[in-house]
Amino acid sequence: MHKILLIQGPNMSYLGKRQPEIYGKTTAARLDALLLAHAQKNSYALEIFYTHSEP
């Protein structure tokens, strides 16, 4: 089984809340659910990690 680590960066928690006319109405939680369902359907292990650190 393939494994994927998705690292989400700063401000991703604002998805769906901040300027939805630009970024859309999909929240980070909804995006996570969609990605996890897709990974499971395709036999991938997906781990999603959020960080607020910037380089």
mmCIF file of the C-alpha atoms, coordinates in Angstrom:
data_MODEL
# 
_entry.id   MODEL 
# 
loop_
_atom_site.group_PDB 
_atom_site.id 
_atom_site.type_symbol 
_atom_site.label_atom_id 
_atom_site.label_alt_id 
_atom_site.label_comp_id 
_atom_site.label_asym_id 
_atom_site.label_entity_id 
_atom_site.label_seq_id 
_atom_site.pdbx_PDB_ins_code 
_atom_site.Cartn_x 
_atom_site.Cartn_y 
_atom_site.Cartn_z 
_atom_site.occupancy 
_atom_site.B_iso_or_equiv 
_atom_site.pdbx_formal_charge 
_atom_site.auth_seq_id 
_atom_site.auth_comp_id 
_atom_site.auth_asym_id 
_atom_site.auth_atom_id 
_atom_site.pdbx_PDB_model_num 
ATOM 1  C CA . MET A 1 1  ? 0.000   0.000  0.000  1.00 0.00 ? 1  MET A CA 1 
ATOM 2  C CA . HIS A 1 2  ? 1.310   3.425  -0.927 1.00 0.00 ? 2  HIS A CA 1 
ATOM 3  C CA . LYS A 1 3  ? 1.502   6.027  1.827  1.00 0.00 ? 3  LYS A CA 1 
ATOM 4  C CA . ILE A 1 4  ? 1.054   9.753  1.351  1.00 0.00 ? 4  ILE A CA 1 
ATOM 5  C CA . LEU A 1 5  ? 1.762   12.496 3.871  1.00 0.00 ? 5  LEU A CA 1 
ATOM 6  C CA . LEU A 1 6  ? -0.043  15.719 2.994  1.00 0.00 ? 6  LEU A CA 1 
ATOM 7  C CA . ILE A 1 7  ? 1.348   18.731 4.837  1.00 0.00 ? 7  ILE A CA 1 
ATOM 8  C CA . GLN A 1 8  ? -1.080  21.644 4.841  1.00 0.00 ? 8  GLN A CA 1 
ATOM 9  C CA . GLY A 1 9  ? 0.455   25.035 5.493  1.00 0.00 ? 9  GLY A CA 1 
ATOM 10 C CA . PRO A 1 10 ? -0.526  28.224 7.274  1.00 0.00 ? 10 PRO A CA 1 
ATOM 11 C CA . ASN A 1 11 ? -4.049  29.597 6.991  1.00 0.00 ? 11 ASN A CA 1 
ATOM 12 C CA . MET A 1 12 ? -5.555  26.403 5.542  1.00 0.00 ? 12 MET A CA 1 
ATOM 13 C CA . SER A 1 13 ? -7.995  26.433 8.457  1.00 0.00 ? 13 SER A CA 1 
ATOM 14 C CA . TYR A 1 14 ? -9.523  29.562 6.897  1.00 0.00 ? 14 TYR A CA 1 
ATOM 15 C CA . LEU A 1 15 ? -10.673 27.681 3.788  1.00 0.00 ? 15 LEU A CA 1 
ATOM 16 C CA . GLY A 1 16 ? -14.355 28.238 3.201  1.00 0.00 ? 16 GLY A CA 1 
ATOM 17 C CA . LYS A 1 17 ? -14.426 31.117 5.687  1.00 0.00 ? 17 LYS A CA 1 
ATOM 18 C CA . ARG A 1 18 ? -12.069 33.752 4.341  1.00 0.00 ? 18 ARG A CA 1 
ATOM 19 C CA . GLN A 1 19 ? -12.997 35.329 1.016  1.00 0.00 ? 19 GLN A CA 1 
ATOM 20 C CA . PRO A 1 20 ? -15.167 32.444 -0.235 1.00 0.00 ? 20 PRO A CA 1 
ATOM 21 C CA . GLU A 1 21 ? -15.798 34.397 -3.438 1.00 0.00 ? 21 GLU A CA 1 
ATOM 22 C CA . ILE A 1 22 ? -12.101 33.893 -4.259 1.00 0.00 ? 22 ILE A CA 1 
ATOM 23 C CA . TYR A 1 23 ? -11.155 30.636 -2.513 1.00 0.00 ? 23 TYR A CA 1 
ATOM 24 C CA . GLY A 1 24 ? -14.514 28.853 -2.609 1.00 0.00 ? 24 GLY A CA 1 
ATOM 25 C CA . LYS A 1 25 ? -16.762 27.560 0.147  1.00 0.00 ? 25 LYS A CA 1 
ATOM 26 C CA . THR A 1 26 ? -15.086 24.188 0.712  1.00 0.00 ? 26 THR A CA 1 
ATOM 27 C CA . THR A 1 27 ? -13.756 24.005 4.268  1.00 0.00 ? 27 THR A CA 1 
ATOM 28 C CA . ALA A 1 28 ? -10.513 22.313 5.283  1.00 0.00 ? 28 ALA A CA 1 
ATOM 29 C CA . ALA A 1 29 ? -12.521 19.598 7.065  1.00 0.00 ? 29 ALA A CA 1 
ATOM 30 C CA . ARG A 1 30 ? -14.562 18.912 3.924  1.00 0.00 ? 30 ARG A CA 1 
ATOM 31 C CA . LEU A 1 31 ? -11.423 18.851 1.784  1.00 0.00 ? 31 LEU A CA 1 
ATOM 32 C CA . ASP A 1 32 ? -9.831  16.383 4.222  1.00 0.00 ? 32 ASP A CA 1 
ATOM 33 C CA . ALA A 1 33 ? -12.899 14.133 4.030  1.00 0.00 ? 33 ALA A CA 1 
ATOM 34 C CA . LEU A 1 34 ? -12.874 14.186 0.228  1.00 0.00 ? 34 LEU A CA 1 
ATOM 35 C CA . LEU A 1 35 ? -9.156  13.419 0.058  1.00 0.00 ? 35 LEU A CA 1 
ATOM 36 C CA . LEU A 1 36 ? -9.369  10.624 2.635  1.00 0.00 ? 36 LEU A CA 1 
ATOM 37 C CA . ALA A 1 37 ? -12.296 9.019  0.810  1.00 0.00 ? 37 ALA A CA 1 
ATOM 38 C CA . HIS A 1 38 ? -10.419 9.206  -2.491 1.00 0.00 ? 38 HIS A CA 1 
ATOM 39 C CA . ALA A 1 39 ? -7.296  7.694  -0.920 1.00 0.00 ? 39 ALA A CA 1 
ATOM 40 C CA . GLN A 1 40 ? -9.266  4.847  0.652  1.00 0.00 ? 40 GLN A CA 1 
ATOM 41 C CA . LYS A 1 41 ? -11.073 4.129  -2.617 1.00 0.00 ? 41 LYS A CA 1 
ATOM 42 C CA . ASN A 1 42 ? -7.710  3.885  -4.389 1.00 0.00 ? 42 ASN A CA 1 
ATOM 43 C CA . SER A 1 43 ? -5.925  1.854  -1.666 1.00 0.00 ? 43 SER A CA 1 
ATOM 44 C CA . TYR A 1 44 ? -3.654  4.629  -0.435 1.00 0.00 ? 44 TYR A CA 1 
ATOM 45 C CA . ALA A 1 45 ? -2.873  5.451  3.173  1.00 0.00 ? 45 ALA A CA 1 
ATOM 46 C CA . LEU A 1 46 ? -3.219  9.209  3.600  1.00 0.00 ? 46 LEU A CA 1 
ATOM 47 C CA . GLU A 1 47 ? -2.112  11.199 6.614  1.00 0.00 ? 47 GLU A CA 1 
ATOM 48 C CA . ILE A 1 48 ? -2.969  14.892 6.725  1.00 0.00 ? 48 ILE A CA 1 
ATOM 49 C CA . PHE A 1 49 ? -0.881  17.167 8.912  1.00 0.00 ? 49 PHE A CA 1 
ATOM 50 C CA . TYR A 1 50 ? -1.512  20.853 9.527  1.00 0.00 ? 50 TYR A CA 1 
ATOM 51 C CA . THR A 1 51 ? 1.288   23.229 10.415 1.00 0.00 ? 51 THR A CA 1 
ATOM 52 C CA . HIS A 1 52 ? 1.267   26.953 10.997 1.00 0.00 ? 52 HIS A CA 1 
ATOM 53 C CA . SER A 1 53 ? 5.025   27.250 10.556 1.00 0.00 ? 53 SER A CA 1 
ATOM 54 C CA . GLU A 1 54 ? 6.470   29.165 7.656  1.00 0.00 ? 54 GLU A CA 1 
ATOM 55 C CA . PRO A 1 55 ? 10.029  28.766 6.358  1.00 0.00 ? 55 PRO A CA 1 
# 
